[in-house]
Each structure stands twice: as C-alpha cells, then as structure tokens.
Amino acid sequence: MLKYLLLIALAVVVWSVWQKRARSGPETPRREVPPERMVTCARCGVHMPLSDSVADGGRYYCCEAHRQTGAKSPS
C-alpha cells in the first residue's frame, strides 16, 4: 500500500512541475534580428553577408587573396 502512495505522490510532483514549466512560457524572450545585406565576391561569385566580406573600391570579395588578385575578367 505504501508503495502505491509513493508512486502517486511522485506522479503528482512530476505533473505539477510540468504544469508550472508549461505556464511560464519561454524563459528568454526572442529578439528579432534584422536580415543582413548579402554581397557577391567579385572574383569567384560566392554570396556572403556584408560583415564577412572584404571591400575594395565598391567591390566585395570573400577573402583577402581574392581582393589582391582583383575582379574576374569577363569571358
């Protein structure tokens, strides 16, 4: 008999904890992050966020090596 009372008590504790967490909602409010402008590497054509690019004279490159070699010549 005592075993069943302990199981019922445990079930009530688990259920109450679960209900409390369900009512509290998300723990941290989500902050909206605006999308970042995407640019294309003038050398290889890779798309990347503006913050990850290397800018030179109005053109954007994916890395310093591509900036040094310059833009791809039209074929």
SEMAR-175274 format. One record per residue (C-alpha): residue number from 0; residue in three letters; z negated, y, x. Coordinates in nm, 3 decimals. Each point is the difference from the previous one (the first is absolute). Layout:
SEMAR-175274
(NUM ala (Z Y X))
...
END
This chain:
SEMAR-175274
(0 met (0.000 0.000 0.000))
(1 leu (-0.088 0.239 0.283))
(2 lys (0.337 -0.069 0.162))
(3 tyr (0.184 0.122 -0.312))
(4 leu (-0.211 0.315 -0.023))
(5 leu (0.082 0.084 0.363))
(6 leu (0.372 -0.056 -0.064))
(7 ile (-0.011 0.226 -0.306))
(8 ala (-0.190 0.269 0.195))
(9 leu (0.253 -0.018 0.282))
(10 ala (0.289 0.027 -0.246))
(11 val (-0.160 0.308 -0.162))
(12 val (-0.045 0.169 0.340))
(13 val (0.360 -0.072 0.103))
(14 trp (0.131 0.121 -0.334))
(15 ser (-0.202 0.325 0.012))
(16 val (0.114 0.078 0.355))
(17 trp (0.360 -0.065 -0.101))
(18 gln (-0.033 0.227 -0.305))
(19 lys (-0.155 0.279 0.207))
(20 arg (0.286 -0.010 0.252))
(21 ala (0.260 -0.004 -0.279))
(22 arg (-0.152 0.311 -0.161))
(23 ser (-0.030 0.199 0.322))
(24 gly (0.379 0.019 0.048))
(25 pro (0.162 0.055 0.337))
(26 glu (-0.244 0.071 0.280))
(27 thr (0.208 0.272 0.165))
(28 pro (0.238 0.225 -0.191))
(29 arg (0.360 -0.028 0.115))
(30 arg (0.154 0.311 0.145))
(31 glu (0.368 0.063 -0.065))
(32 val (0.191 0.034 0.326))
(33 pro (0.329 0.186 -0.035))
(34 pro (0.305 -0.182 0.137))
(35 glu (0.113 0.102 0.346))
(36 arg (0.351 0.119 0.078))
(37 met (0.220 -0.269 0.157))
(38 val (0.251 0.079 0.276))
(39 thr (0.273 -0.199 0.175))
(40 cys (0.028 -0.049 0.375))
(41 ala (0.310 0.185 0.125))
(42 arg (0.059 -0.279 0.256))
(43 cys (-0.054 -0.334 -0.177))
(44 gly (-0.033 0.093 -0.369))
(45 val (-0.351 -0.139 -0.051))
(46 his (-0.192 0.162 -0.288))
(47 met (-0.357 0.111 0.076))
(48 pro (-0.265 0.244 -0.125))
(49 leu (0.034 0.353 0.136))
(50 ser (-0.341 -0.026 0.169))
(51 asp (0.118 -0.303 0.206))
(52 ser (0.324 0.161 0.117))
(53 val (0.085 0.199 0.312))
(54 ala (0.179 0.327 -0.089))
(55 asp (0.248 0.178 0.225))
(56 gly (0.228 0.282 -0.107))
(57 gly (-0.004 -0.080 -0.370))
(58 arg (0.064 -0.371 0.059))
(59 tyr (-0.254 -0.278 -0.027))
(60 tyr (-0.033 -0.307 0.218))
(61 cys (-0.208 -0.318 -0.030))
(62 cys (-0.119 0.011 0.363))
(63 glu (0.009 0.210 0.314))
(64 ala (0.266 -0.223 0.159))
(65 his (0.242 0.067 -0.286))
(66 arg (-0.075 0.373 0.018))
(67 gln (0.089 0.000 0.370))
(68 thr (0.329 -0.185 -0.053))
(69 gly (0.095 0.234 -0.284))
(70 ala (0.174 -0.049 -0.330))
(71 lys (0.247 -0.282 -0.054))
(72 ser (0.359 0.115 0.037))
(73 pro (0.218 -0.054 -0.309))
(74 ser (0.226 -0.306 0.035))
END
